[in-house]
Amino acid sequence: MAGPGAGTGLLVRGFRALPAPVLLLPALGSWFSAGLATEAAQRRLFPWLAVAFGAGALLFLTVADGPVFLAAPLGTGAALAGAAVALRARAVAPALLLALSFVFLGFGAAAYRTASVAAPALARTVIAPLHGFVEALEEREEGARLVVRVVRLGEMPVSERPARVRVSYRRADGLKPGDYIEAKARLLPPPEPARPGGYDFARDAYFRGIGAVGSLLGQAAVKPPPEPAPLGLRLAAGLDEARNALTRRIAESNGGQDGITQAGAVAAALVTGKRGLIDQPTNDALRAAGIYHVVV
């Protein structure tokens, strides 16, 4: 019959046979507890809630596919927040539970935002008369780029019609944000990434309510609107017109004898976010330098 020492030796050998990550768990726990205590002592825990909230939103954008029910993440977040209050006498548990509750709240906020901006998007190329309000206008080297709040698009029913479209227009002189225009347009679905991990314009367009991109064909006619523009659109158009005026002022004041320079165009983009005056070679140079994000 084996004595107690045999059992102890077997236990030690079994413990040593465990994978290295399992053996590291106690050390990681001690390290995490010490770090958490330091953050709490220096009153730096609160900013980490924003990190947890952002992590929850990132989790949703990474894994979301199809309908999302908000009850589960919001309910779990509320339960974790309540548990954090109930366990406030302990040192680590409340902080962890509160952080987890903000992860779920971030997940729920991203899901709500995604559902709240849902709008139809084109699934095929369409050439049809476009009627709508110019919500935003960005001057470019050749013409302008317009965001149009759609009132009518051919005979397309409202359930299939994009709420907004982004179109290029070469003869934009005289147009301004807030105008009601009628023109023939060629529209396509928002483009998907050109390569895995590349820029996803379709995702950005979704959150901006843009359901199609394309160009205006022929001349756009400015007409009296069938009904007054909504207050929100009038405010957005007024703000965009002010941004355009400031963009021109900055670009011209930083220009040389030959007019607007690229230095002026970049300076204007940094202030107003309007980057239509930046030419393609400058855009390519900014991308190659890894600083293109500063003007996007």
N, C-alpha and C positions, 0 to 999 in steps of 0.2 A: 504494500500500500504506500502510495507516494505521500510524503509529508507536506506541510504547508509551504515549505520552500519551493517545491516543484511547481505549485500553482502560481506562486509569485513570479518565478522565472518565466513561466509560460506567458503570463500577463505582460511582463516587460518585453519579451520577444515579440509578442503580438503588437504592442504599442509602437515598437521600433519599426515594425513592418508596415505601419500606416503610411499612406502617401504623404509627401512633404507638405502639400497645401493644408492637409488636416492638422499636421503638427504645428503649423504656423498660426492657426486660428487663435490660440490663447495669446500669443505675442501680438497679433494684429488687434485683438480686443483690448489688450492693455495699452497699446499705442493709441488706439482710437479714443479710449476713455481719458487718457492723459491729455490728448489734443483737445478733446471736448471740454475738459475742465479748464484748460488754459483759455480757450475762447470764451467760456462763461465768465471766468475771472476778469477778463479784459473787456467784457460786455460787447463782444463781437459776434454773438450768435444771430442776432436779428437779421443782418444782411444775408446770411445763408438761406433764409426763407425764400428770398428772391431767386437764389440759385435752384432751390428745390422746386419752386413754381415753374421756372424755365425748363427744368429737367422733365417735369410732367408734360408740358406743352410739346417738347421735343419728342418725348415718347409717343405722344399721339400722332404727330406728323410722321413718325418713323413707321408705326405699325398700323395706323388707321387704314381701313379698306372696307368701304361699304357703310351701311347705316351704323350709327353709334348711339347707344342708349346712355344718357347722362346719369340715370339713377344710380348705377353701380359705382362709378368713381366719386360722384358727389356724396352719396350715402356713406361710402367707406371713408371719405375724407372727413365728414362730420363725426363719424364714430371714432376715428383716430384722434381728432381734436378733443372730443369729450374724454377719451381715455387719457390723453396728456394732462388734462385738468385733474382727473381723478388720481393720477400717479405723480402729482407735482412734488410730493415729499421725497421722491427718489431723484438721484442726480442725473442719470443718463436717460432713463425711459421717457420722461416728458419731452426732452429735446428730440429724440428719435421719432416719437410718435407725431410730434408737431411737424417735423420735417416731412414725414411720410404723408401727413394730411395735406401739406402744401403741394407735394408731388401730385396727389390725386386732384387737388383743386386746379392745378395747372393743366392737367389732362382734361378736366371738365371744361375749363375756360377755352382751351383750343378747340374742343369738340363743339362748344356753343358758337364760337366765332365761325367755324367752318360751316355749320348749319345755317347761321344767320345771313351769310353772304351768298348762299346757294342761288344760282340763277342759270337759265338755259344757256347752252353754248352750241355753236354750230358743229355739226358732225360732217358736213360736206361743203364744197365750194358753192357759193350762191352769187348770182349776178341779178340785182334787183334794185328798184328805186328805194332810196333811203331818205327818211324824213326824221329829223330830230334836232335837239339843241346841242350846240357846241359847248361842252362842259369844260374842256381844257384845250389849249393850243400851244404847241411848242415850235418856235421858229427853227428852221434848219437851213443847211447850205442851199438846198433846192426845195423851195416850198415850205411846207409845215406838216406837222403830225397832229392830228385832231383826235380827241376823245369825244364821241358823240353819244349823248343820251337818246336812245332810239324811241321814237314815237310810233313809227310805222316802217316796216321793211317788206315791200311788195305786198303779197297776200298772206304772208306768214302769220299763223295764229299766235296770240300772246304767249301761249304755253310753250312755244318753240322759239320765240324771238329773243335774241340777246338783249339784255338791259342796256349794255354799252358796247360800242365797237371802237376800235382804234384804227384810224385810216390815215394814209399819207395823201397829200394834196399839193400839187405843184403850183397852183395858182391861188394861193391863200391871201393875196394882197386885199386888204379891206375887210377880211373876216376878223371877228373878235369873239372871245368867250361870251356866251349868252345868246349868240345869234341862232335863229331857227333856220335850218338849211334844208333844201331838197336837192338831191343829186343821185345819179346812178352810181352804184358801188359794186365792186367785186370783193367779196368777203370769203375768208377761209377760216377753218378752225384754228385756235391758238396753237402754235407749234410746240411739239414736245422736245425734250432735250436731244441734241444732235448726237450725243454719246453718253454712255453711262457715267453718272456723276456730273454731267455738264449742267449749264444754266437751264433751269426749267421755267421757261416763260409762261407755259400753260398754268403752272401753279400760281405764279405771281398774278397773272391775269384773272384767275379764279377769285383771289382775295380782293382784287380791285373791281370785281363785277364786270370784267370785260369778257364777252363771249365770242368775239370774232375779231380778226384783223384783216386788213386789206388796203384798198385804195379807192379814191373817187375817180370816176371816169367822166371826162368832160367837165363842164362848168357847173359849179354849185350855186344855186340860186338862194339868196336870202329872202325869206318870205315872212309875213306876219304869222305868228304861231296860232294854231287853232284854239289854244287856251293858254293862259298865263303860265310861265315857267314856275315850278315849285320853288318855295323860299330857299330850300337847301341848295338847289341848283343855282339860283341867283347869287347866293353867298359864295359858292364854290367858283362860279365864273368871275365874280368880282375879285376874289383873291388871286385867281390865276392871271387875270389881266394885270394886277399890281405886280405879281412876280415877273411877268414878261417885261413890264416897263423897267423894273429894277435890273433885270438881266441885261437889257439893252444899254442902260445907263452905265453899269459896271464894265461891260465889254467895250463900249466906246471910249470910256475914260481911261482904260488900260491899253487902248489901241495905239497904233503909230500913224504915220502920214498916209499909209495905204488903207486905213480903216481898221476894222476889228482884227486883232491878232489872236493867235491861239492862246497866248498868255492871258489875254482878256477874256476869252471864252472859258478857259479853265477857272479863272477867278470868279466869273459870274456863276458857273456851275457849283462851285464850292459854297457860295452864299445862298443861291435860290434853288438849287437842285435842277435847274434847267440846263441840260447839256447838249441841246440841239445844235449849238454853234461850234461844238468841237468836231473837227473833221476826222476822217477815218485814220489817217496816219498818226494823229495825236492819240486817238483811242487805242490804236495798236501799241504805241509806245508806252502808254499808261498800263496796259495789260502786261506787257513784257516786263515792266518794272515792278509789277505786283502791287500797284497802288491804284488800280482802276476803281476799287470799291469806294474810294474817297469822294468820287463824283457821281456815284450811282444813287 
